Amino acid sequence: MLTTSPDGTTQESPIADDLVLTLAGTGTRPGTAPQLMRNAVQRYDWGSRTALALIQGRVPAGHAEAELWIGAHPLAPSALRDVDGHETCLADEVGADPLRTLGAACLARFGPRLPFLLKILAIDRALSVQVHPDAAQAAAGFAAEEAAGLPPGPGRRFTDPYPKPELLVAVTHVEALAGWRTAPDAARLVDLLDGARAERLHAAVTTEGLPGALALLAGWPAHDRAALVADVVRGVRVALAGSAVVRDADALAALMWVHRLVGQHPGDPLVLAPLLLDVVRLAPGEGLFVPAGVPHAYLSGIGVEIMGASDNVVRAGLTPKAVDVPLLLDLLAPDAAPVVAHGRPVTAHEVLWSPPAREFRLGRIVVPRGDVVTPAALPGADAGPQILLCLTGSADVLAGTHRVTTRAGASVVVGADVDVVRLVGDGEVYRACVGEHDAV
């Protein structure tokens, strides 16, 4: 299967056939049984060359593989395989019979579309400093660009009319920039760097606030960027040699990331972003929820991510893609902040993340060998679609007389018309499902 990425390049979707161990059942009508998915791999340059292949138990592709997309997003919809081996497109299945696939409640809330997108992220280099719009901003921005007749491509900032809140659960240790530091904290870190250029940044922090300081960096004159980065390199080396920084774990982490970003994005003033944004460290099993309007950049590690099914991203730097700092500043939500949290136990085998996002919830289910595990009935949710992603080991997905067996890196979609699902095997399964009802 071939898909087209936002930058117009063709992407492969290599899910090895040996990930599919068993398909068994008594019916073939789509939706009456859990269905295996064939998912797209996105080849962004910040991705690992080995991590996704290791998870899926296949030979590395020889190039960066950044994200595995699992869902019905039109840029890279998953394919479905029925019990006879026939394949259809998940987005087409939803469009053809949304009531059956989504259920009445999900259809009423979101229309004929799967509202969430599940991913595995394999982060080898830093992603861009970015912000996502909220629902009103996305709808207005998309409508304006449609009215202006902007074609799909780099000139667009809004690829769809939907928001993109997101939750990343760490599989390995993950580091990210997420949310603003306090102004005094940022000023303290900038003070560790000497020189007139650092003084200019310090003045922006103290007089214009952190968004103003970010705008100053993003708009730094092109002819002076090399000199700025050279000053940064010298300043970081001097600061790291000082005993005060060694004793300050937060300052040490920020300066070390500045140093690493200089190597990854030489000449980009946003290498100083760790002085303005909090450095967040996630241990395996911790989640990071990023609501709309919060600046962030994932830096390293492997995680399972669920988000609103949108690709609306506005960038400020650390990327070869288009940036739009004025728009990014307009999208900022002053009162919004990232949240780091463990999942809440809902059964002996499942923990659940239920952030304030109407589009999704995420569960992690441990299936012990020999046990039969029934995923928890979720509070506030009518029957709706689910995606089950086997991350490690293997798991049989049972529904009535149907059985689908997968192993690490493979996923199954369960339509709203499937009443009861059970899991057996010996593995770890992530469950993506619709969020709680909207507030009245």
C-alpha positions as CSV (number, residue, x, y, z in Angstrom):
1,M,0.0,0.0,0.0
2,L,1.3,3.5,-0.9
3,T,0.2,6.7,0.8
4,T,0.9,10.4,0.3
5,S,2.5,12.4,3.1
6,P,1.8,16.0,3.9
7,D,4.9,17.1,1.9
8,G,3.7,15.2,-1.1
9,T,6.2,12.3,-1.0
10,T,5.0,8.7,-1.4
11,Q,5.4,6.6,1.7
12,E,5.5,2.8,2.0
13,S,3.3,0.9,4.4
14,P,5.4,-2.2,5.1
15,I,3.7,-4.4,7.6
16,A,5.1,-7.9,7.2
17,D,2.7,-10.7,6.5
18,D,4.2,-12.8,9.3
19,L,2.8,-10.3,11.8
20,V,-0.5,-12.0,11.1
21,L,-0.6,-15.3,12.9
22,T,-4.3,-16.3,12.8
23,L,-7.6,-15.2,11.3
24,A,-10.5,-17.4,12.2
25,G,-14.2,-16.9,12.3
26,T,-17.6,-17.9,10.9
27,G,-18.5,-14.7,9.0
28,T,-16.9,-12.5,6.5
29,R,-19.0,-9.3,6.5
30,P,-16.8,-6.4,7.4
31,G,-17.3,-5.2,11.0
32,T,-18.8,-8.4,12.4
33,A,-15.4,-9.5,13.6
34,P,-12.2,-7.8,14.8
35,Q,-10.1,-7.1,11.7
36,L,-6.4,-6.9,11.2
37,M,-4.9,-3.7,10.0
38,R,-2.1,-2.9,7.6
39,N,-0.7,0.4,8.8
40,A,1.4,3.2,7.1
41,V,5.0,4.0,8.2
42,Q,5.9,7.6,7.8
43,R,9.5,8.3,6.8
44,Y,10.2,11.6,8.5
45,D,13.9,12.4,8.9
46,W,13.8,12.6,12.7
47,G,12.8,8.9,13.0
48,S,14.8,5.9,14.1
49,R,16.2,3.6,11.5
50,T,15.7,0.5,13.6
51,A,13.1,1.0,16.4
52,L,9.9,0.2,14.5
53,A,11.5,-2.7,12.7
54,L,12.6,-4.2,16.0
55,I,9.1,-3.8,17.5
56,Q,7.5,-5.5,14.5
57,G,10.2,-8.2,14.2
58,R,11.2,-7.4,10.7
59,V,14.4,-6.3,8.9
60,P,15.1,-2.5,9.1
61,A,14.1,-0.7,5.9
62,G,17.4,1.1,5.5
63,H,15.9,4.6,6.1
64,A,14.4,6.6,8.9
65,E,11.0,5.3,10.1
66,A,9.4,7.8,12.4
67,E,5.7,7.0,12.9
68,L,3.3,4.1,12.5
69,W,-0.1,5.5,11.7
70,I,-3.0,3.4,12.9
71,G,-6.4,4.7,12.0
72,A,-8.5,6.3,9.2
73,H,-6.7,9.6,8.7
74,P,-7.1,10.4,4.9
75,L,-3.3,11.1,4.6
76,A,-2.5,7.5,5.5
77,P,-5.5,5.3,6.2
78,S,-5.0,1.8,7.5
79,A,-6.1,-1.1,5.3
80,L,-8.3,-3.9,6.8
81,R,-7.9,-7.6,6.2
82,D,-11.0,-9.8,6.6
83,V,-11.1,-13.6,7.3
84,D,-10.8,-14.4,3.6
85,G,-7.7,-12.3,3.2
86,H,-9.5,-9.5,1.3
87,E,-8.3,-5.9,2.0
88,T,-10.4,-2.8,2.2
89,C,-9.6,0.8,3.4
90,L,-10.7,1.6,7.0
91,A,-11.6,5.2,5.9
92,D,-13.8,3.7,3.1
93,E,-15.5,1.3,5.6
94,V,-16.3,4.2,7.9
95,G,-17.6,6.3,5.1
96,A,-19.7,3.5,3.6
97,D,-21.5,2.5,6.9
98,P,-20.6,4.9,9.7
99,L,-23.5,3.8,11.9
100,R,-22.2,0.2,12.0
101,T,-18.5,1.0,12.3
102,L,-18.7,4.0,14.7
103,G,-22.0,3.5,16.6
104,A,-24.8,6.0,17.0
105,A,-23.2,8.0,19.8
106,C,-19.8,8.4,18.1
107,L,-21.5,9.3,14.9
108,A,-23.7,11.9,16.6
109,R,-20.7,13.5,18.3
110,F,-18.1,13.5,15.5
111,G,-19.9,12.9,12.2
112,P,-18.9,10.1,9.8
113,R,-15.2,9.9,10.8
114,L,-13.0,8.1,13.3
115,P,-12.2,10.9,15.8
116,F,-8.8,9.6,17.0
117,L,-5.5,8.5,15.4
118,L,-3.2,6.0,17.1
119,K,0.6,6.0,16.5
120,I,3.9,4.5,17.5
121,L,6.6,7.2,17.6
122,A,10.3,6.3,17.2
123,I,12.1,9.5,17.9
124,D,15.8,9.6,17.1
125,R,16.2,13.4,16.6
126,A,14.2,16.4,17.9
127,L,10.9,17.2,16.3
128,S,9.9,20.8,15.5
129,V,8.8,23.3,18.1
130,Q,5.1,23.3,17.3
131,V,1.6,24.2,18.5
132,H,-1.8,22.6,17.5
133,P,-5.0,24.6,17.2
134,D,-8.2,24.1,19.2
135,A,-11.5,23.2,17.6
136,A,-12.6,26.8,16.9
137,Q,-9.2,27.8,15.6
138,A,-9.0,24.8,13.3
139,A,-12.5,25.2,11.9
140,A,-11.9,28.9,11.2
141,G,-8.4,28.5,9.8
142,F,-9.4,25.7,7.5
143,A,-12.5,27.5,6.3
144,A,-10.4,30.6,5.5
145,E,-7.8,28.7,3.5
146,E,-10.5,26.8,1.6
147,A,-12.2,30.1,0.8
148,A,-8.9,31.5,-0.4
149,G,-8.5,28.5,-2.7
150,L,-5.2,27.3,-1.2
151,P,-4.2,23.9,-2.7
152,P,-2.9,21.1,-0.4
153,G,0.8,21.4,0.3
154,P,3.3,23.5,2.1
155,G,1.3,26.7,1.7
156,R,-1.5,25.4,3.9
157,R,-1.4,25.7,7.7
158,F,-4.7,24.0,8.3
159,T,-5.1,20.7,6.5
160,D,-8.5,19.9,8.1
161,P,-11.0,21.6,10.3
162,Y,-10.3,19.5,13.4
163,P,-8.3,20.0,16.7
164,K,-5.3,17.9,17.6
165,P,-4.9,17.3,21.3
166,E,-2.5,14.5,22.0
167,L,-1.3,12.0,24.6
168,L,2.0,10.2,24.4
169,V,2.7,7.2,26.7
170,A,6.4,6.4,27.0
171,V,7.5,2.9,26.0
172,T,11.2,3.7,26.6
173,H,12.5,6.8,28.4
174,V,11.2,9.8,26.5
175,E,12.3,13.4,26.7
176,A,10.4,16.4,25.4
177,L,10.0,20.1,25.5
178,A,6.5,20.9,26.7
179,G,5.0,24.1,28.1
180,W,6.6,27.4,29.1
181,R,9.0,27.8,31.9
182,T,8.4,30.6,34.3
183,A,9.9,33.9,33.2
184,P,12.3,34.0,36.2
185,D,13.5,30.4,35.5
186,A,14.0,31.2,31.8
187,A,15.9,34.4,32.7
188,R,18.1,32.4,35.1
189,L,19.0,29.9,32.4
190,V,19.7,32.6,29.8
191,D,22.0,34.3,32.3
192,L,24.3,31.3,32.1
193,L,25.2,32.4,28.6
194,D,27.4,35.5,28.2
195,G,27.5,38.1,25.4
196,A,25.4,40.8,23.8
197,R,23.2,38.4,22.0
198,A,22.3,36.5,25.2
199,E,21.6,39.9,26.9
200,R,19.2,40.7,24.0
201,L,17.4,37.4,24.7
202,H,17.3,38.0,28.4
203,A,15.8,41.4,27.8
204,A,13.1,39.9,25.7
205,V,12.3,37.3,28.4
206,T,11.9,40.0,31.1
207,T,10.1,42.6,29.0
208,E,8.1,40.7,26.4
209,G,7.5,37.4,28.1
210,L,8.5,33.9,26.8
211,P,6.3,34.0,23.7
212,G,8.0,37.3,22.7
213,A,11.4,35.7,23.4
214,L,10.5,32.7,21.2
215,A,9.4,35.1,18.4
216,L,12.7,37.0,18.8
217,L,14.7,33.8,18.3
218,A,12.5,32.6,15.3
219,G,12.9,35.9,13.6
220,W,16.6,36.3,14.3
221,P,18.3,38.0,11.3
222,A,19.6,35.4,8.9
223,H,23.0,37.1,8.5
224,D,23.6,36.9,12.3
225,R,22.3,33.4,13.0
226,A,25.7,31.7,12.7
227,A,27.2,34.2,15.1
228,L,24.3,33.6,17.5
229,V,24.8,29.8,17.5
230,A,28.6,30.2,17.8
231,D,28.0,32.4,21.0
232,V,25.6,29.7,22.2
233,V,28.2,26.9,21.8
234,R,30.8,28.9,23.6
235,G,28.4,29.9,26.4
236,V,27.2,26.3,26.9
237,R,30.7,24.9,27.1
238,V,31.7,27.5,29.7
239,A,28.5,27.0,31.7
240,L,28.8,23.2,31.7
241,A,32.3,23.5,33.0
242,G,31.0,25.3,36.1
243,S,30.2,23.5,39.3
244,A,27.0,25.4,39.8
245,V,25.4,23.9,36.7
246,V,26.5,20.4,37.5
247,R,24.6,20.7,40.8
248,D,21.5,22.0,39.1
249,A,19.8,19.1,37.3
250,D,17.3,21.3,35.5
251,A,19.9,23.7,34.2
252,L,22.2,20.8,33.2
253,A,19.4,19.1,31.3
254,A,18.5,22.3,29.5
255,L,22.0,23.1,28.5
256,M,22.8,19.6,27.4
257,W,19.7,19.7,25.1
258,V,20.8,23.1,23.7
259,H,24.2,21.4,22.9
260,R,22.5,18.4,21.3
261,L,20.1,20.6,19.2
262,V,23.1,22.6,17.9
263,G,24.4,19.3,16.4
264,Q,21.0,18.3,15.0
265,H,19.9,21.8,13.7
266,P,23.0,23.9,13.2
267,G,22.2,27.5,12.4
268,D,18.6,27.4,13.8
269,P,18.1,29.9,16.7
270,L,15.5,27.6,18.2
271,V,18.3,25.5,19.5
272,L,17.8,27.8,22.5
273,A,14.2,26.6,23.0
274,P,15.2,24.4,26.1
275,L,15.9,27.6,27.9
276,L,12.3,28.8,27.3
277,L,10.3,25.5,27.5
278,D,10.3,22.9,30.2
279,V,12.3,19.8,29.7
280,V,10.0,16.9,30.5
281,R,11.4,13.4,31.2
282,L,9.0,10.5,31.0
283,A,9.8,7.1,32.5
284,P,8.3,4.0,30.7
285,G,4.6,4.0,31.5
286,E,4.2,7.7,32.1
287,G,2.0,9.8,29.9
288,L,2.3,13.4,28.6
289,F,-1.0,15.1,27.6
290,V,-0.5,18.1,25.4
291,P,-3.7,20.2,24.9
292,A,-4.2,22.7,22.1
293,G,-2.2,25.9,22.3
294,V,0.8,24.4,24.2
295,P,4.3,24.7,22.6
296,H,6.1,21.4,22.5
297,A,8.7,19.3,20.8
298,Y,9.4,15.6,21.3
299,L,13.2,15.1,21.6
300,S,14.0,11.4,22.0
301,G,12.6,7.9,22.8
302,I,9.8,5.6,21.8
303,G,6.1,6.1,22.7
304,V,2.6,5.2,21.9
305,E,0.6,8.3,20.9
306,I,-3.1,9.0,20.5
307,M,-4.5,12.2,19.2
308,G,-7.4,13.9,17.6
309,A,-7.5,12.7,14.0
310,S,-6.0,15.8,12.5
311,D,-2.7,16.9,11.0
312,N,-2.9,20.6,11.9
313,V,0.6,21.6,12.9
314,V,2.0,25.1,13.1
315,R,5.8,25.3,13.6
316,A,8.3,27.8,14.9
317,G,11.6,26.1,14.2
318,L,13.9,23.0,14.4
319,T,12.5,21.9,11.1
320,P,13.1,22.2,7.3
321,K,9.3,22.5,6.9
322,A,7.4,25.8,6.7
323,V,7.3,27.9,9.9
324,D,4.7,30.5,10.8
325,V,5.6,32.2,14.0
326,P,2.8,34.9,13.9
327,L,0.2,32.2,13.6
328,L,1.8,30.1,16.2
329,L,1.7,33.0,18.6
330,D,-2.0,33.5,17.8
331,L,-2.7,29.9,18.6
332,L,-1.1,29.9,22.0
333,A,-3.4,29.2,25.0
334,P,-2.0,31.2,28.0
335,D,-3.9,29.1,30.5
336,A,-3.2,25.7,29.0
337,A,-0.4,23.5,30.2
338,P,0.9,19.9,29.6
339,V,0.1,17.2,32.1
340,V,2.3,14.3,33.1
341,A,0.4,11.4,34.6
342,H,0.3,7.6,35.1
343,G,-2.7,5.7,33.8
344,R,-5.5,5.0,36.4
345,P,-6.0,1.3,37.2
346,V,-9.5,0.3,36.0
347,T,-9.0,-3.5,36.3
348,A,-6.3,-5.8,37.6
349,H,-4.9,-5.9,34.1
350,E,-5.6,-2.4,32.6
351,V,-4.7,1.2,33.3
352,L,-6.5,4.0,31.5
353,W,-5.5,7.6,30.5
354,S,-8.7,9.7,30.2
355,P,-7.4,13.3,29.6
356,P,-9.7,16.2,28.9
357,A,-10.0,15.4,25.2
358,R,-13.4,14.4,23.8
359,E,-11.8,12.5,20.9
360,F,-10.0,9.8,22.7
361,R,-8.9,7.7,25.7
362,L,-6.1,5.2,25.9
363,G,-5.7,2.0,27.9
364,R,-2.8,-0.3,28.4
365,I,-3.6,-3.9,29.0
366,V,-1.2,-6.6,30.3
367,V,-2.3,-10.0,29.2
368,P,-0.7,-12.7,31.4
369,R,0.0,-16.1,29.9
370,G,-3.0,-18.4,30.4
371,D,-5.4,-15.6,31.5
372,V,-8.5,-14.4,29.7
373,V,-8.7,-10.6,30.0
374,T,-11.8,-8.6,29.3
375,P,-11.1,-4.9,28.7
376,A,-12.9,-2.6,31.2
377,A,-16.2,-1.1,30.5
378,L,-15.4,2.6,30.3
379,P,-17.5,5.1,32.3
380,G,-19.4,7.6,30.3
381,A,-18.9,5.8,27.0
382,D,-21.5,4.2,24.7
383,A,-20.4,1.4,22.4
384,G,-17.9,2.8,19.9
385,P,-15.0,1.8,17.8
386,Q,-11.8,0.6,19.3
387,I,-8.3,-0.2,18.1
388,L,-6.2,-2.8,19.8
389,L,-2.4,-2.5,19.3
390,C,-0.2,-5.4,20.4
391,L,3.1,-3.8,21.4
392,T,5.0,-6.7,22.9
393,G,4.4,-10.5,22.9
394,S,1.3,-11.7,21.3
395,A,-2.4,-11.6,21.9
396,D,-5.6,-13.3,20.6
397,V,-8.5,-11.0,20.2
398,L,-11.8,-12.9,20.7
399,A,-15.2,-11.7,19.8
400,G,-18.0,-14.3,19.7
401,T,-16.8,-17.1,17.4
402,H,-14.1,-14.9,15.9
403,R,-10.4,-15.0,16.8
404,V,-7.6,-12.8,15.5
405,T,-4.1,-13.5,16.7
406,T,-1.4,-10.8,16.4
407,R,2.0,-10.2,17.7
408,A,4.1,-7.1,18.5
409,G,3.6,-4.2,16.1
410,A,0.2,-5.4,14.7
411,S,-3.2,-4.0,15.4
412,V,-6.9,-4.9,15.2
413,V,-9.9,-2.6,14.7
414,V,-13.1,-3.5,16.5
415,G,-16.2,-1.9,15.2
416,A,-19.1,-0.6,17.3
417,D,-21.2,-3.5,16.3
418,V,-18.9,-6.0,18.1
419,D,-20.3,-6.3,21.6
420,V,-17.8,-8.2,23.8
421,V,-14.0,-8.5,23.2
422,R,-11.7,-10.7,25.2
423,L,-7.9,-11.1,25.1
424,V,-5.8,-14.1,25.7
425,G,-2.0,-14.7,25.1
426,D,1.1,-13.2,26.7
427,G,1.6,-9.6,25.7
428,E,1.0,-5.9,26.2
429,V,-1.9,-4.3,24.3
430,Y,-2.8,-0.6,23.9
431,R,-6.5,0.1,23.5
432,A,-7.6,3.3,21.7
433,C,-11.2,4.4,22.1
434,V,-13.4,7.5,22.0
435,G,-13.3,10.0,24.9
436,E,-16.0,10.6,27.4
437,H,-19.3,12.4,26.5
438,D,-19.1,16.1,25.9
439,A,-19.8,18.4,28.8
440,V,-23.4,19.6,28.9
